[in-house]
Amino acid sequence: MEALIPVINKLQDVFNTVGADVIQLPQIVVVGTQSSGKSSVLESLVGRDLLPRGTGIVTRRPLILQLVHVSADDHRKTTDENELDSWKNPRLLSKGVDASEWGKFLHTKNKIYTDFDEIRQEIENETERISGNNKGISSEPIHLKIFSPNVVNLTLVDLPGMTKVPVGDQPKDIELQIRELIIRYISNPNSIILAVTAANTDMATSEALKIARESDPDGRRTLAVITKLDLMDAGTDAMDVLLGRVIPVKLGIIGVVNRSQLDINNKKIVADSIRDEYAFLQKKYPSLANRNGTKYLARTLNRLLMHHIRDCLPELKTRINVLAAQYQSLLNSYGEPVEDQSSTLLQLITKFATEYCNTIEGTAKYIETSELCGGARICYIFHETFGRTLESVDPLGGLTTIDILTAIRNATGPRPALFVPEVSFELLVKRQVKRLEEPSLRCVELVHEEMQRIIQHCSNYSTQELLRFPKLHDAIVEVVTCLLRKRLPVTNEMVHNLVAIELAYINTKHPDFADACGVMNNNIEEQRRNKLARDFPPPAASREKPVPVARKLSAREQRDCEVIERLIKSYFLIVRKNIQDSVPKAVMHFLVNHVKDTLQSELVGQLYKSLLLDDLLTESEDMAQRRKEAADMLKALQRASQIIAEIRETHLW
């Protein structure tokens, strides 16, 4: 199982080359407040001085530190086949340099550092290059590998120390920036949290344990490290803390003794510090000496990381395979660089036209599920929107009894009417039928808007290749829009004519109007009988008095108005039925079907020209970059999948 950590290091290297953070690899994240001893703990694990020192915030960028154990007997434990061929490099030995320990940075490519002072200086230089020299922080990590026979295989992430008050020219929100950076790393479920707290502070107020608990409430991924055991007040000890009686942590609590600043200034080597640490633990905590100290911490971290990797590996393999499939699909959507421009242009035009027509027919590959679109929306407009609007039009809307009576009187001229004049009926029914024109034209407008919206639907869901060529996309949209714009007045004219045709001839002989005519005839017969009764009144009949202008309608006038209303309503319903049937047919013929039939030929005629090829098939500026990034990520994922596939089952136990 020892081979699992180098595997993760290989994966880390693979993804570092593409600058991606899509895979959450198992790693140990070190968190703590400023001056809590984080750097000293890391240097003790490495066994060398390599981290910048100073006052205030020193670590201002995440440092991803990979420790790789190498030995004279087995130099193949390096994480990359392109690393040094041996743990001792002849080129360096010829210069009198002991190359048993060396370091490499990702950003300096293959440059090898055997002087750890140079490593420290390079960390400072790289930090200032990105973060500046104003004590600000950056989330862009520094990647460092240390090869040594004195280390165990580990992957550690050193983060900036938490602070409360900005000092000097630090940003006002420095505390929030650091907190967000720490949470970003420790929220990774595949990370182990190494919470560093000084022994001379109250554990109950430990900021490191507090922030660790937010991302790991159960403490299953948290290991506490208590530093500065030798600096506790006289008469006190950390026995209860080390035994987990104060703050329970699932992975345990390990105490260590750091080098003091005086030790660092006096160049006390880490090996001597570890020896003194062991002597202190034997004297102060003899019963716990074997379960504390830097060496025990290193072994524990190595064991925890190996077991953690073993547990995370199946999910990690699945995640890599899923992402590889996604990036393959993404790369396919970007397409290959154009070689045959004429063929590519014709294919794109044909595909767009086909998808546009299929969207209307309801046979498109990508069917919208959140709302109606295309042909389904047009059908809804015809039979729901337009149909209900016509049905809501009152046959007698805007028509009063006085209007009807006035029309009857105007149709008779100076002569009193014996019967209801047909001219008044025709005049009034035309007025009502005219009201059907506005909703009919609105139906045309709604269908036109939907056909315009289909263009965007096809661009977004069906022909994503067009996103590669924004000028071609804009040109296609313009051609289709112009085609729709040209068909709009033709369709409106036809719909206007449909209403005008109904107004041109009031067909009172319409079969469906026969019943209404019967009512009319019965009423005329009744009026004739009433006239005869007036010509020969009974002797006792009294003469009628003159009727003033503002008066109640007579029984005859009331009957005449009712007859006209019934006739208007009956004829209006006939015409409305005709309009409700003929307008959708006209819209389909003059607008929808015409566009479907001529769309491809219109696009080819307008765009398929040799002078336009170079301009139309110019890719967007960032398309080549996105294609390269997707290809690099796919290559990294495929390499990662290959690395994991090489792990034998025996490595897991």
Salt bridges, closest charged atoms under 4 A:
ASP13 OD2 - LYS145 NZ 2.39
ASP21 OD2 - ARG184 NH2 3.54
GLU43 OE1 - ARG53 NH2 2.40
GLU43 OE1 - ARG259 NH2 2.95
ASP49 OD1 - ARG259 NH2 2.22
ASP74 OD1 - ARG76 NE 3.59
GLU83 OE1 - LYS104 NZ 3.15
GLU83 OE2 - LYS145 NZ 3.14
ASP98 OD1 - LYS88 NZ 3.32
GLU101 OE1 - ARG48 NH1 2.60
ASP117 OD1 - ARG120 NH1 2.92
GLU122 OE2 - HIS107 NE2 2.78
GLU126 OE2 - ARG61 NH1 3.34
GLU126 OE1 - HIS107 NE2 3.67
GLU126 OE2 - ARG129 NH2 2.55
ASP158 OD1 - LYS38 NZ 3.03
GLU175 OE2 - LYS164 NZ 3.40
GLU207 OE2 - LYS164 NZ 3.73
GLU214 OE2 - ARG179 NH2 2.55
ASP218 OD2 - ARG220 NE 3.83
ASP240 OD1 - ARG245 NH1 2.98
ASP272 OD1 - ARG275 NH1 2.81
ASP276 OD2 - LYS268 NZ 2.48
ASP311 OD1 - ARG310 NE 3.52
GLU361 OE2 - LYS596 NZ 2.01
GLU384 OE1 - ARG388 NH2 2.88
ASP403 OD2 - ARG431 NH2 3.82
GLU426 OE2 - LYS430 NZ 3.37
GLU437 OE1 - LYS434 NZ 2.72
GLU437 OE2 - HIS496 ND1 2.21
GLU445 OE2 - ARG442 NH1 3.00
GLU450 OE1 - ARG453 NH2 2.82
GLU465 OE2 - LYS351 NZ 3.02
ASP474 OD1 - HIS473 ND1 3.47
ASP512 OD2 - HIS510 ND1 3.98
GLU525 OE1 - ARG528 NH1 2.78
GLU526 OE2 - ARG559 NE 3.87
ASP535 OD2 - LYS531 NZ 3.09
GLU557 OE2 - ARG409 NH2 3.01
GLU557 OE2 - ARG551 NH2 2.45
ASP560 OD2 - ARG556 NE 3.91
ASP581 OD2 - LYS585 NZ 3.00
GLU602 OE2 - LYS486 NZ 3.57
ASP615 OD1 - LYS471 NZ 2.87
GLU619 OE2 - ARG468 NH2 2.72
GLU619 OE2 - ARG627 NH2 2.49
ASP622 OD2 - ARG626 NE 3.36
ASP632 OD2 - LYS628 NZ 2.92
